[in-house]
Amino acid sequence: MSISTDFGAAAQWAQTHFGGVVLGDIRRARRVVRLAAGWAREPGASIPRLSQGQAYASKAAYQLLGHAQTTPDALQAPHRQLVTQQLQAPGTYLLVEDTTELSWPEAAERRAGLGPVGPGKARSQGGLLHSLVAAAWPERDPDPAAKRPALPLLGLLDQQFHVRQPVPEAEKAHPHGGSRPRQSRPRESALWAHSLRAVGTPPPGTRWVVVADRGADIYEHLQQCQAQGLGFVVRAAQNRALVAGADQTPAGRLFEQARAQPSAGTLSLTLRGRPRQPARDVELQVSFSPALALRAPQRPGAATGKGAPVPGGVVRVWEETGPGPNLEWLLLCDQPITDVAQALGCARQYASRWLIEDFHKALKTGLGAEKLQLQTAARLFAAVALLSVVALALVDLREKSRLEPDLPAEAAGLTTTALRVLRHQRRRPLATVREVYLALAALGGHLGRKGDGPPGWQPLWLGRRSLRLLVEGVNMAAQLQDE
């Protein structure tokens, strides 16, 4: 069951993911479900709008989000339990991990509990959001012609909020540059290993693969993956020293060895648009290196190489020619890579990391998390915890539209009434899932031209919102006729 199952029936969806929340009072639990259902029906709406102008309902929502027991972990507990249960089934799953900044405009009074973020740290307020998203990986090898396999998103396994603190004066005044006092201060890099401890160990017959960008190239993080029996595909950020054999003989450097290998195959990929760089299709070269081991770095109290090396393999993915800087990924993998099929599999798994970037965009742009008017960090983080689950469901709408597009239209997840209204509005029979989602995207502004490509989550979300209003109008008209 993907996270967007029953998303069209907002009350049922919210009950599934938040109905088991424990907050010390059944009335608070019911309020959580109503709030989540409201955001599922109308993503990005303000709390007063969700309350339909009822002052009591708005006040109750604010009190709920500010209650001491309404923590992000408590709110997401039923959802995370549901995701964990699905991960017990045999198969391969990706655990996509990343950190993003959340920033709120400075109000008349600084919002309690927030810290400095962004380039204007003296004036901006916010924190870091570290998320671990689970997705199912297809049992069969993905179609080589597909730019990226569509993956059903299961949901959030872990989410952490981290607020930066100003450097203490004692640390600034330390004669050695503050290195010793700094060691006792919580590090942002610890977010990566901490999220894995919350995940646990996969059961027999399953494989969990951590997929992350260069921020996860941390010795302790890779070690934690190994200790818990987790696979990993992590983009390398550091040109680490390599060792060989039981005596850890020096064996060169990671980047030099990876770049010395010839191309073993190619990978077609669609690169996302960037500032001043439009989206484009590219043909990438792929190579792999023999088994290797990364030397342990120097750590406080331990010299370089004293820790256990991290064994694995490396895959290089690169663009030979292209506009501007050419793309290059050096991917650390937990297993030795022995053939091009394995190398392509690792490359495709890393390409799926963009799912979490879409999640961040849906959370900030689609649901307006950074526009929340709540005045304390506790209330803001509680609201973001609810909005995060809704944001993942929005992204999963796009994935679901591409998973099994030829199934009957009834498998698209719309209610019977919604499907009838959509067919009438489009004046087409809409026989398959593909046709239903294209019709939804058209309602959301997707033109469907030959060069437009498949619709993304934004037009699908806008189309869902328009369809909901049409369905509400149809239901209201029926009620008026009965009266």
C-alpha positions in Angstrom: 0.0 0.0 0.0 1.5 3.3 -1.1 1.1 6.4 1.0 -1.4 8.0 -1.5 -3.8 5.0 -1.2 -7.3 6.5 -0.3 -5.9 10.0 -0.6 -9.0 11.0 -2.5 -11.1 10.0 0.6 -9.4 12.4 3.0 -11.1 11.4 6.2 -10.3 7.7 5.6 -6.7 8.4 4.6 -6.1 10.6 7.7 -7.6 7.9 9.9 -5.2 5.3 8.4 -2.1 7.4 9.0 -3.0 9.3 12.2 -5.9 7.5 13.8 -3.7 5.6 16.3 -2.0 8.7 17.7 -1.6 8.7 21.5 -1.7 12.2 23.0 -3.3 11.6 26.4 -6.8 12.6 25.4 -9.1 11.0 22.7 -10.3 14.5 21.7 -6.7 15.5 20.7 -6.4 12.4 18.6 -9.6 13.2 16.8 -8.4 16.8 16.3 -5.2 15.5 14.7 -7.2 13.3 12.2 -9.5 16.3 11.3 -6.5 18.6 10.8 -4.6 16.0 8.6 -7.8 15.3 6.6 -8.3 19.0 6.0 -4.8 19.4 4.6 -5.3 16.3 2.5 -8.5 17.8 1.0 -6.9 21.3 0.6 -3.1 21.2 0.7 -1.6 24.5 1.8 -4.7 25.9 3.4 -4.3 28.0 6.5 -5.7 26.8 9.8 -8.5 29.4 9.9 -9.5 28.3 6.3 -9.5 24.7 7.4 -11.7 25.7 10.3 -14.1 27.4 7.9 -14.1 30.6 9.9 -15.1 28.9 13.2 -13.1 30.6 15.9 -13.4 27.7 18.3 -12.1 25.2 15.8 -9.1 27.4 15.0 -8.3 27.9 18.7 -8.6 24.2 19.3 -6.1 23.5 16.5 -3.6 26.0 17.8 -3.9 24.6 21.3 -3.4 21.1 19.9 -0.2 22.0 18.1 1.2 23.8 21.2 0.4 21.0 23.6 3.5 19.4 25.3 2.5 15.9 24.1 2.0 17.0 20.5 5.6 16.3 19.4 6.5 15.4 15.8 7.5 11.9 16.9 4.1 11.4 18.6 2.1 12.7 15.7 3.9 10.5 13.1 4.1 7.4 15.3 1.1 5.6 13.7 2.3 6.5 10.2 5.8 5.3 10.9 4.5 2.0 12.4 2.5 1.4 9.2 5.6 2.0 7.0 7.7 -0.3 9.2 5.1 -3.1 8.9 5.3 -2.8 5.1 9.1 -3.0 5.1 8.9 -6.5 6.7 7.7 -8.1 3.4 10.4 -9.7 1.3 11.9 -7.5 -1.3 14.2 -4.5 -1.8 13.4 -1.1 -0.4 15.1 2.3 -0.8 15.5 4.5 2.3 16.1 7.9 0.8 17.7 10.3 3.2 18.4 14.1 3.1 18.4 17.3 5.0 16.7 20.6 4.1 16.5 24.0 5.7 13.2 25.4 6.8 13.1 29.2 7.1 10.4 31.5 8.3 10.3 35.3 7.8 11.2 37.3 10.9 8.1 38.4 12.7 7.6 41.5 15.0 9.0 39.2 17.8 11.4 36.4 17.1 9.7 33.1 17.2 10.7 31.1 20.3 12.8 28.0 19.8 14.1 28.7 16.3 17.7 29.3 15.3 19.8 30.9 12.5 19.6 29.4 9.0 20.6 30.5 5.5 23.0 33.2 4.5 21.5 35.9 6.6 21.8 33.9 9.8 21.6 37.0 12.0 18.1 37.8 10.8 16.5 34.6 9.5 14.9 32.0 11.7 14.3 28.3 11.2 15.9 24.9 11.6 17.0 21.8 9.7 14.6 19.0 8.7 16.2 15.6 8.3 13.9 13.0 6.7 14.2 9.3 5.8 11.7 8.2 3.2 10.9 4.6 2.3 10.1 3.5 -1.2 9.6 0.0 -2.7 12.2 -1.0 -5.4 10.8 -3.1 -8.3 11.5 -6.9 -8.1 12.4 -7.1 -11.8 15.1 -5.0 -13.4 13.7 -1.6 -14.5 13.1 -1.1 -18.2 16.4 0.3 -19.6 14.4 2.7 -21.8 12.8 4.2 -18.7 14.6 7.4 -17.5 13.9 6.5 -13.9 11.6 3.7 -12.6 8.4 4.8 -10.9 8.4 3.8 -7.2 5.5 3.5 -4.8 6.3 5.7 -1.8 5.6 4.0 1.5 6.1 7.0 3.8 8.4 8.4 6.5 10.5 6.1 8.7 12.2 8.9 10.6 12.2 12.7 10.8 14.3 15.0 12.9 14.3 18.7 13.6 17.6 20.4 14.5 17.9 24.0 15.6 21.4 25.6 15.3 22.7 27.3 18.4 25.0 30.3 18.5 28.7 29.4 19.2 29.2 29.7 23.0 31.6 32.4 24.1 33.7 29.8 25.9 34.3 28.0 22.7 35.3 31.2 20.9 37.8 32.0 23.6 39.4 28.6 23.7 43.1 28.8 23.0 43.1 26.0 20.4 40.3 27.4 18.3 37.5 25.7 20.2 38.1 22.2 19.0 37.8 20.5 22.4 34.6 22.4 23.5 33.2 21.8 20.0 33.4 18.1 20.5 30.9 18.2 23.3 28.4 20.1 21.2 25.8 18.2 19.1 26.9 18.0 15.5 24.6 18.3 12.5 26.4 15.4 10.9 25.1 13.1 13.7 21.6 13.4 12.2 22.5 10.8 9.5 23.5 8.0 11.9 20.8 8.9 14.4 18.0 8.4 11.8 19.4 4.9 11.0 19.3 3.8 14.7 15.5 4.6 14.6 15.1 2.2 11.6 16.6 -1.0 13.0 17.7 -4.0 11.1 16.0 -5.6 8.0 14.4 -9.0 8.5 15.7 -12.1 6.5 14.7 -12.0 2.9 14.6 -8.2 2.6 17.2 -5.6 1.6 17.1 -2.0 2.7 19.3 0.3 0.8 20.1 3.8 2.1 20.3 6.3 -0.8 21.8 9.7 0.0 23.8 12.6 -1.5 27.3 13.8 -0.6 26.1 15.0 2.9 26.0 11.3 3.9 29.6 10.6 3.0 30.5 10.3 6.7 32.6 7.5 8.1 30.3 6.9 11.1 27.2 6.9 8.8 28.7 4.2 6.5 29.7 2.2 9.6 26.3 2.5 11.0 24.8 1.1 7.8 27.1 -1.9 8.0 26.4 -2.5 11.7 22.6 -2.7 11.0 22.9 -4.8 7.9 21.8 -1.9 5.6 22.9 -1.5 2.1 23.9 1.9 0.9 24.4 4.0 -2.3 26.0 7.2 -1.2 27.5 9.9 -3.5 31.2 10.3 -2.5 32.2 13.8 -1.3 35.7 13.0 -0.1 38.7 11.6 -1.9 39.2 8.9 0.7 42.3 6.8 1.1 42.0 3.1 0.1 43.5 0.1 1.9 44.0 -3.5 1.0 44.4 -6.7 2.9 44.3 -7.6 6.6 47.4 -5.3 7.2 45.5 -2.4 5.5 48.2 -1.7 3.0 47.8 1.7 1.2 46.0 1.2 -2.1 45.7 4.7 -3.6 42.8 7.2 -3.5 39.1 6.7 -4.3 38.7 9.3 -7.0 41.8 8.3 -9.0 40.9 4.7 -8.9 37.3 5.3 -10.0 38.2 7.6 -12.8 40.8 5.2 -14.1 38.2 2.6 -15.1 36.9 2.5 -18.7 33.2 2.8 -19.5 31.3 -0.5 -19.2 27.9 0.7 -20.4 25.5 3.7 -20.7 22.6 5.1 -18.8 19.8 7.3 -20.2 18.5 9.9 -17.8 16.4 13.0 -17.7 18.1 15.8 -15.7 15.9 18.1 -13.8 15.9 21.8 -14.6 18.1 24.1 -12.6 18.5 27.9 -12.4 19.7 29.0 -15.9 19.8 25.3 -17.0 16.7 23.7 -18.5 15.8 20.0 -18.1 17.5 17.8 -20.7 17.9 14.1 -21.7 21.5 12.8 -21.4 23.4 9.7 -22.2 25.7 8.9 -19.3 28.7 6.6 -19.2 28.9 4.1 -16.4 32.0 2.3 -15.0 32.8 0.3 -11.9 35.9 -0.5 -9.8 36.9 -3.8 -8.2 36.2 -4.4 -4.5 37.8 -1.8 -2.3 38.0 -0.7 1.3 37.9 2.9 2.6 40.5 3.7 5.3 39.2 5.0 8.6 39.8 8.7 9.1 41.4 10.4 12.1 39.0 10.9 15.0 39.5 12.4 18.4 41.5 9.9 20.4 42.1 7.7 17.4 44.8 8.1 14.7 44.1 7.7 11.0 43.5 4.1 10.1 42.8 2.9 13.7 39.1 2.3 13.0 37.8 -0.6 10.9 37.9 0.1 7.1 34.6 0.2 5.2 34.5 -2.4 2.4 32.4 -2.0 -0.7 32.5 -0.9 -4.3 32.3 2.3 -6.3 30.4 3.2 -9.5 31.2 6.2 -11.6 28.5 7.8 -13.7 29.6 10.7 -15.9 28.7 12.9 -18.9 31.4 13.2 -21.6 30.1 16.3 -23.2 27.3 18.7 -22.3 26.4 22.4 -21.8 28.1 23.8 -18.8 29.8 21.6 -16.2 29.5 17.9 -17.0 27.7 15.7 -14.6 29.7 13.2 -12.5 28.6 10.9 -9.8 31.1 8.8 -7.8 28.8 6.4 -5.9 29.9 4.4 -2.8 28.1 1.0 -2.6 28.0 -1.5 0.2 28.7 -4.4 -2.0 31.6 -5.1 -4.5 30.4 -4.4 -8.1 31.2 -7.3 -10.4 29.3 -6.5 -13.6 27.6 -3.7 -15.5 24.1 -4.8 -14.5 25.0 -4.2 -10.8 26.6 -0.9 -11.7 23.5 0.3 -13.6 21.3 -0.8 -10.7 23.2 1.3 -8.2 23.1 4.3 -10.6 19.3 4.0 -11.0 18.8 3.7 -7.3 20.8 6.9 -6.8 18.8 8.6 -9.5 15.7 7.8 -7.4 17.1 10.1 -4.7 15.3 13.0 -6.5 12.1 11.7 -4.9 13.2 13.4 -1.6 13.9 16.7 -3.4 10.4 16.5 -4.8 9.1 15.9 -1.3 10.9 19.0 0.0 9.5 21.0 -2.9 5.9 19.7 -2.2 6.3 20.5 1.5 7.6 24.1 1.0 5.9 25.1 -2.3 2.8 23.0 -2.5 1.8 23.0 1.2 3.5 26.3 2.2 5.2 25.0 5.3 7.4 28.1 5.4 4.4 30.3 5.3 2.9 29.0 8.5 2.0 31.9 10.9 2.5 29.9 14.1 4.7 31.7 16.6 6.7 29.0 18.3 9.1 26.3 17.1 7.0 23.6 18.9 3.8 24.6 17.0 5.7 25.0 13.7 7.4 21.6 13.9 4.2 19.8 14.9 2.4 21.3 11.9 5.3 20.4 9.6 5.2 16.8 10.9 1.6 16.5 9.7 2.2 18.4 6.5 5.2 16.1 5.7 3.0 13.0 5.4 0.6 14.9 3.1 3.5 16.2 1.0 4.7 12.6 0.4 1.2 11.5 -0.6 1.2 14.3 -3.2 4.5 13.1 -4.7 3.2 9.6 -4.7 0.3 10.6 -6.9 2.8 11.2 -9.7 4.5 7.9 -9.0 1.2 6.0 -9.0 0.2 7.5 -12.3 3.3 5.9 -13.9 3.4 2.5 -12.1 0.6 0.6 -13.8 -0.9 3.0 -16.3 -2.8 0.4 -18.3 -5.0 -0.8 -15.4 -8.7 0.0 -15.5 -9.6 3.6 -14.5 -11.2 2.4 -11.3 -7.7 1.5 -10.0 -6.7 5.2 -10.0 -7.9 5.7 -6.5 -10.8 8.1 -7.2 -14.3 7.6 -5.7 -17.1 6.5 -8.0 -18.6 10.0 -7.9 -15.3 11.7 -8.6 -14.6 9.4 -11.6 -18.0 10.1 -13.0 -17.6 13.9 -12.6 -14.1 13.7 -14.2 -15.4 11.8 -17.2 -18.3 14.2 -17.6 -16.0 17.2 -17.3 -13.5 15.9 -19.9 -16.3 14.4 -22.1 -14.2 11.2 -22.5 -14.7 7.7 -21.3 -11.3 7.5 -19.4 -10.8 3.8 -19.5 -7.3 3.5 -18.0 -5.3 4.8 -15.1 -3.1 6.8 -17.6 -6.2 8.5 -19.0 -7.5 9.4 -15.6 -4.3 11.0 -14.4 -3.9 12.9 -17.7 -7.4 14.2 -17.2 -6.5 15.3 -13.7 -3.3 16.9 -14.8 -5.3 18.8 -17.5 -7.5 20.2 -14.8 -4.4 21.3 -13.1 -3.0 23.1 -16.2 -0.9 20.4 -17.8 -1.2 21.0 -21.6 -0.2 17.4 -22.6 1.8 18.4 -25.6 4.2 16.0 -27.2 7.2 17.7 -25.7 5.7 18.3 -22.2 6.4 14.8 -20.9 4.3 13.1 -18.2 2.7 15.3 -15.6 4.4 16.1 -12.3 2.9 16.2 -8.9 2.0 19.9 -9.1 -0.6 19.7 -11.9 -1.9 16.4 -10.5 -2.3 18.1 -7.1 -4.0 21.2 -8.6 -6.3 18.9 -10.7 -7.3 16.9 -7.6 -8.2 20.2 -5.9 -10.3 21.3 -8.9 -12.0 17.9 -9.0 -12.8 18.0 -5.3 -14.6 21.4 -5.8 -16.5 20.0 -8.7 -17.6 16.9 -6.7 -18.6 19.1 -3.8 -20.7 21.2 -6.2 -22.4 18.1 -7.6 -23.2 16.7 -4.1 -24.5 20.1 -3.0 -26.7 20.3 -6.1 -28.2 16.9 -5.3 -28.9 17.9 -1.7 -30.6 21.1 -2.9 -32.7 19.1 -5.3 -33.8 16.8 -2.5 -34.8 19.7 -0.4 
